[in-house]
Structures are given as structure tokens and as C-alpha cells.
Amino acid sequence: MTDAPAPGARSQLLLEWLGVVTAIAYSLLVASNTGFEFLGFVLLFISSLAIGLWAHRGAHRGILLLQFFYAAAGLIGMWRWYGG
């Protein structure tokens, strides 16, 4: 008998932490107001995709719903920063 992680556990952990780290970086970039806001919004979008996939796989429906709004905020931020 081994203590091997459950199938998919490693990818779940990766998605979770990718989402966390990119969300932290997004927050710091936008709050710093140093001209890197567009990159921050890109990171917000990446974070929402990672955490959204993590939430979907783990049946965390409330967190999944929240990620749709974060993804929309990231897209709107990118669009407003350069396009509109």
C-alpha cells in the first residue's frame, strides 16, 4: 500500500496555487498604480481561469460563480485600459 496522492490531486493543487499567486500579483500591480495595470488585469483573468477550473473540479459552486465575475472584470479592465 502506498500513500500516493489521488488522481488529479497534483493538478488541483497546481490550479489552486497558480490562481492564488496570480491574484496576489494582480492586486499588487493594480494597487501600485505604476503603469502595469494591464498586466494586472491579464493576471486577474488567468487567476480566474485557474481558480474557476479548480472550483469546477471540486464542485465549489459559489467560488466558480465568483470566478465568472472576476474573469469579466479582467476582460473589462483590459478592454478599458487599451480599447475603450
BARO-851770 format. One record per residue (C-alpha): x negated, y negated, z negated. Coordinates in steps of 0.02 Angstrom, whole numbers, padded with zeros to 5 digits, always signed. Example, Ala and Ser with C-alpha at 12.3 -4.5 7.8 and 13.67 -1.06 7.14 Angstrom:
<atoms>
-00615+00225-00390-00684+00053-00357
</atoms>
This chain:
<atoms>
+00000+00000+00000-00067-00172+00047-00023-00347-00005-00011-00408+00174+00098-00561+00199+00269-00538+00276+00278-00553+00466+00287-00735+00513+00237-00797+00341+00074-00868+00405+00159-00964+00545+00290-01029+00422+00152-01091+00308+00065-01174+00455+00225-01261+00512+00263-01320+00336+00092-01397+00307+00075-01467+00483+00239-01558+00453+00183-01622+00283+00013-01684+00338+00079-01771+00495+00220-01852+00394+00093-01919+00268-00016-01986+00409+00137-02065+00491+00186-02153+00330+00012-02223+00302-00008-02282+00482+00158-02372+00488+00140-02447+00314-00037-02509+00350+00026-02620+00493-00142-02605+00581-00082-02581+00759-00070-02392+00752+00118-02387+00733+00145-02300+00899+00030-02158+00844+00127-02155+00681+00291-02129+00772+00212-01990+00876+00158-01907+00714+00333-01928+00642+00403-01839+00794+00275-01698+00780+00313-01683+00594+00500-01671+00626+00473-01534+00756+00361-01433+00639+00471-01451+00486+00627-01427+00591+00563-01261+00656+00510-01211+00481+00683-01257+00415+00771-01164+00555+00672-01006+00525+00700-01017+00338+00886-01062+00351+00860-01229+00263+01006-01313+00349+01000-01478+00256+00816-01503+00294+00847-01453+00476+00984-01585+00492+00868-01715+00417+00733-01673+00545+00852-01715+00689+00865-01891+00619+00677-01904+00592+00646-01845+00770+00769-01976+00833+00682-02110+00727+00514-02059+00801+00580-02068+00979+00666-02235+00948+00508-02303+00867+00401-02251+01017+00527-02322+01139+00547-02487+01046+00360-02507+01021+00319-02496+01206+00479-02496+01305+00620-02589+01230
</atoms>
